[in-house]
């Protein structure tokens, strides 16, 4: 195993570097989670009792440091938590303790000073939800005070641990009661997204970390593309417009790895404190997420490395997330014996089946414990039947290891730059997990490449010759000048300090990397150039000058291979290499390339254009290539960023097990009625990341839906639309984080067929179908038919008003949406007025 670097060498008992073997606990758990935001002593006792009686077999409590100690000199007040724990014991429930060590802004005096708080990119101290703030992980005195309180909590309830009542313990810091770095700030109530931690002590530790990694500032400058004169001047990267770009490039990766090291150190220190009280305490890290768009900001992407000394990982998923994916990520990357836990935050806005699905997906894919936030009696009533159902379904069934048949790998660097969704990890997982209706668990391993390479730069690498110097032919008695390109010698981890010349002729000078002189005679002059880096490593190459009576003029480089136009998708990664074979220089080499015209979201570096496409449009890109004598050639190409495409799958509707894919719809598809089942549904997807869909079907049937849960279907459950002949229009609009991603409209047609021969048959003019009718009535019209009036009349002669929403006409088909009329079953008459004023009347039976 490669040796891992830590900011400070901590002596931690060897037993802490692998999870402690716990008692064999194969029980699954559903816990009522009390956030304990109400400071009153008897708050939420009724909810705790109600949750356990409804089916929870565990209680998850948040212990607030600033409620136990309201100030630095106050007597500790444990009554609230003692009451809750006593009630949980009485009810026979297991107990989990969340030790919350953030504090209210007004209760920090005597604990830490303002400059010790975490600070955002703008240098503002953290102040977020419920006016919570917390300390910089680099501020050692604050960390030690936290460890003292954590120790006090664990000592107070150690007797319960010895009795087997305590299931696990976590330490949380952020205003959302999680561990990591926060993602927002709200000074004076103004909320904005940001990145932490830029506290002075954190920046100073970062500079120390960089000096140990790179040894010399010249090396850092090479990797970062900067010109710092000393490590004391180095600043962490910032990006106020797009905070995700803080972690782009080498400086961003260093900042991420350093923040990771600081967070890991805090986790290991608090874990050590807990286990020093009692080594059998199970310690869980409680992240918000390890895969969503904020996980890089929170510092939780490389969660496996963060949990080298803990006993499990918990995340707090949204009800509508794909929990199968998130649990697969957790389960695949924890160490043997570590637990996987999740959280449900129900709300009356969610459907019961959505909450049930979240619980089911968690347990099926490997979770042992699910905490459920129940903060009001209304939420308890929503959860009561769900909990009762889950007791039989899950809590009475022992936990078993998940068997997987598919596996995949991905890298930390990939998701740090592009995320799990835009970076394609989720899409690859979905392909391996199988159809939406029957997803199977997948092993999805992260390669923590950035952490393994965190010592890059500490060992010197010798310079090398990237471009051999060409032979130069010059004219006698003429001025000669040739600048030595910086692309001749390359030092990948530092800088070229000196270039020395052996065999320099008497008429030639080499000053400030430039050869100059006037040759007084013809001849061949051979020289040797020796380049030495900042660590005294060197490399040599030769240089020849031919002096004759004619000389040769430099020839400009040429475009050898045109750069093809590129097409990308909105909100998706774009990576375009500029090939070395694009340009050619016949009498020298290409010394540098410049790229202009790039959109703000893209950058060119080290032979690649890359970025996350943040705007739709066309961009004309100019690429200039310079040779070793600064002659230039250019070429242009176009980058087009389009909205992604919405895709529609035609599904046989029905109950689970009856649904199957009929085909992927194409625009202007013509489908034979005999080849289709009686009831159809549509599943929508997109070739880009999305999390919500608006769907609309019009024509012989009309249906609209808004869905934010997979499968993204036109009809919920076993619903569908009947196979009725006619022309249909299907519109799908995809969103991600409420932002428009793609919108597409498809036209398709269902053709009636003979029941016996199954061959297409025409629909007669003025045919009315289906009749009897359910919700939609269709009339086949002759060509060029105009009908000034349409009426629907009851048997008693009453005319029913028909609004524009009821009537839909496409090609030669007239469709009426009877669903909007709330008609009673019975006989009606449909009347269509022709151009000559006469009427056609049709008898219609409404089912």
RAVEN-V47763 format. One record per helix or strand of 2 or more residues. SS is the DSSP state (~ for helix, > for strand). FROM is the first residue (numbers start at 1). TO is the last residue. Records with the same first field share a line. If there is no record, write none. Layout:
BEGIN
SS = FROM-TO  FROM-TO
END
This chain:
BEGIN
~ = 14-17  45-54  65-68  79-90  105-107  114-116  129-131  140-156  158-162  187-189  200-214  217-224  231-233  243-247  249-277  295-298  303-306  323-333  352-364  377-395  412-418  425-433  436-438  449-452  580-582  673-675  818-821
> = 29-34  58-64  94-100  103-104  119-120  132-133  166-172  184-185  192-193  285-286  312-314  339-344  369-373  406-411  442-447  464-465  472-475  479-483  489-490  496-502  508-511  514-518  523-533  538-548  558-559  566-569  573-577  583-584  590-596  602-605  608-612  617-627  632-642  646-652  660-664  669-672  679-686  692-698  703-707  721-722  726-736  739-751  768-769  776-780  790-794  799-800  807-810  813-817  826-833  839-846
END
